[in-house]
Amino acid sequence: MKTHLSRTSAKRQGAPRLIRRLLAGTVLLTASDAAAQAAGPARSIFGTPEVVTFSVLIGVISAAMISAIWLIRQRGNIEAENRDLRSSLSDANQHISRFQALIADKNRRIVIWDGLADRAEFLGHLPVETGAPQDDRDFLAFGRWVKPHSAGQLEKAIEALRAQAQSFDLVLETQRNEVLEAQGRVSGGRAFVRFIALNNLRAELAELKLERDQLHASLSTFRTLLDAVDLPAWQRAGDGRLEWVNAAYAKAVETPSASLAVAEERELLATAARDRIRAVATLQTPFRDKVSTVVRGNRTFFDVVDARTPAGSAGIAIDVSGIEAVREELARTLKSHAETLEHLATPVAIFDGNQRLQFYNQAFQRLWDLDMGFLERKPDNGEMFDRLRDGGKLPEQLNWKQWKANALSVYQALDTQTDLWHLPNGQTLRVFATARPQGGATWVFENLTEKVDLETRYNTLVQVQGETIDHLAEGVAVFGPDGRIRLSNPAFRAIWGINETEAQPGTHIRAIEQACLASYDQQDGWKRFAHIITSFDDERPSSRGILELRTGLILDYAVIPLPNAQTMLTFVNITDSVRVERALTEKNEALRKADALKNDFVHHVSYELRSPLTNIIGFADLLKTPVFGELNERQAEYVDHIATSSSLLLTIVNDILDLATVDAGIVELELAEVNLIDLIDDVTQQMGDRLVESGVSLRTDAPDNLGRITADQQRLKQIFIKLLTNAANFAPDGSTIELKCWREGSDFAFSVTDTGPGIPQDVLNTVFNRFESYGQRGGAGLGLSIVESFVSLHHGNVSIRSKEGEGTEVTCRIPSAQAPKVIAAE
């Protein structure tokens, strides 16, 4: 085709050459004409200009005719050549189509670069399932449809192909996991890269090659990684021999290199441990356990993981010696903390990362009163909240789910959450919920019930105290250690005649002293107050005293140190009480003198009356004797009345004298051992005639084993006689008086019962008062008073039980006294 084109170009170049020849001939002709004209101008009929013009015209016409003839001939030749060219072009297109049909396979695509030009020519296409773009511009963006590692290799290979003519063969992976083969070649100054979609055996072979390369790369990567870590690792063959170890393994078995450790078959684990690994490890379940061995002379604990495969096994050992030490220390610490928390009065509960209860102390169980079985099965935190809510132990919420979610959000919180729970039972809890670093949360419940109650009571007390101080009749002022007043009540200001401005808080005691001088003469008093308040003594004594003001007021003051280094002054207006006290003192002195005079009078009169009465009784008895003659009936009756009245009067005088000696405190008991049976017999014999005169009888109920008691026999006898005489006075005629005696340990008890009219309840509380009598035969009212006095002298007690219409019972209990010690004379 190139030869045919060269011939056509030669023919096209022949026409200009012919024209140039014709123009050259015309020029020669014109030159010859000019020479002829120069040789013979006289002989020419035309002039020179005409000849030149004619010659040029002849030349132009000749050239035009020649050119027209040549063009006609040339046109025919060109048409013939065009027919030949169209035939040759048709043949070339047929060849190109045939070649393109051979190249443009659907399973391959060729990219051609002419030298270093950026523009590329594309031939063929790849299958759609490979993910390769059909557009030429998108095809060269390999990173979009080829996996990154394959795209990087391909771009580097193409760059080397175009720049250095380095051929290559690569296997590529597309984003759709399809496999392509890329072949790079250089031919005729052009770079060709052919992409071939592999199938069947070639695809499998390429995939296997790719997988092999990946496996080798991965194996190399992992071995490099294992060599870099400080964890012994190994690989064994099917028979258990070492095939490969890392640098940490070689260091652990003290060999210079890993290859030497494999060659010498240095074992890190003991034989028993290796046998155990072989016995336990299976293809499905690797060996995982803690193994101890000796490394560089030290006992070391490893967490060993050994995985078994059909071709052998591989394992790695993690040094957990430090972790074991920390774990043991942590276990001891947790045990100590648990013991400490167990003895705390503050309820504590710990939940793990799954929000299940792991620990609680007894205070927690007592606070919520939860069943031990429920707690021991480690319930969920939310389940525990629901249990407490069902039991009515948690505060009722408007939105329970929201409240519960907020409470459980502590497991995702970074800071401690604090809340106040007001329980239905009246308790107030401050709840601290803290997320644990290892997962879970710790709940601490601080019972603030007592604190809140105390604060409430304290605030109320402060308010009450403030109101109380303001309304006290006593003047109160509190000073700080700097001598400045902190508070004062209106009574303080009224007592000292100062206003509120002069005693406002912050005023110094010196200023208050000056304000009080108008109503106070004794200046040393306030100076003493100032010294006590502002002194730096370690011990601040209290002080009390009495002040008299110019206004006539009499104040009882007290200086009282307070715990917070403050001092309180109190002033009580005791003017009226002092006056009353003085009056009472004077009156008491007068009464004391009157009482002394009364006692003297009683003693004097008693003794003075006793002598005449004794004489009257004696002379009455003499009149009854026959020595002085016989008395008639009326005279004898009068003498009996005289004797009876005199005896009664003597008894009253003796009773008054006994009570006077008791009141004077001069009565001394003559203690001795008393045989109770003999005492009772003596009393019953002495009272026999008197009871017969009164028309009543006596029934005695006393056991024979009453024994003895240390007491004053004469006073005991008086007690019996007074009680029996009193009962005889009120017992109806023909009735019986009962005397009952018994022992209560070392005490002697007895009672006298009559069936008289009884004592009214309004009189019962006054029967032991002196000169209190009731009934028609009540007497002087001294009997029961003397009984109570003598029983009290014996450190005993007396009681009376009576009901109107049913009689009266008087019970006495006399304890046994200590017998007096007789000291022999030296």
Buried (B, 14 or more C-beta within 10 A) or exposed (E): EEEEEEEBEEEEEEBEEEBEEBEEEBEEBBEEBEEEBEEEEEEBEEEEEEBBEEBBEBBEEBBEEBBEEBEEEBEEBBEEBEEEBEEEEEEEEEEEEEEEEEEBBEBBBBBBBEEEEEEBEBBBBBBEEBBBEEEEEEBBEBEEBBBEEBBEBBBEBBEBBBEEEEEBEBBBBBBEEBBBBBBBBBEEEBBBBBBBBBEEEEBEBBBEEBEEEEEEEEEEEEBEEBBEEEBBBBBBEEEEEBBBBBBBBBBBBEBEEBEEBBEEEBBBBEEEBBEBBBEBBEEEEBBEEEBEBEBEEEEBBBBBBBBBEEEBBBBBBBBBBEEBEEEEEEEEEEEEEEEEBEEEEBBBBBBBEEBBBBBBBEBBBEBBEBEEEEBEEBBBBEEBBBBBBEEEBBEEEEEEEEBBEEBBEBBEEEEEBEEEBEBEEEBBBBBBBBBBEEEBBBBBBBBBBEEBEEEEEEEEEEEEEEEEBEEBEBBBBBBBBEBBBBBBBBBBBEBBBBEEEBBEEEBBBEBBBEBBEEBBEEEEBBEBBBEBBBEEEEEBEEBEEEBBBEEEBBBBBBBBBEEEEBBBBBBBBBBEEBEEEEEEEEEEEEEEEEEEEEBEEBBEEBEEBBEEBEEBBEBBEEBBEEEEEEBEEEEEEBBEEBBEBBBEBBBBBBBBBBBBBBBEEEBEBEBBEBBBBEBBEBBBEEBEEBBEEBEBBBEEEBEEEBBBBBBBBEBBBBBBBBBBBBBBBBBEEEBEBBBBBEBEEEBBBBBBBBBBBBBEEEBBEEBBEBEBBBBEEBBBBBBBBBBBBBBEBBEBBBEBBBEEEEBBBBBBBBBBBEEEEEEEEE
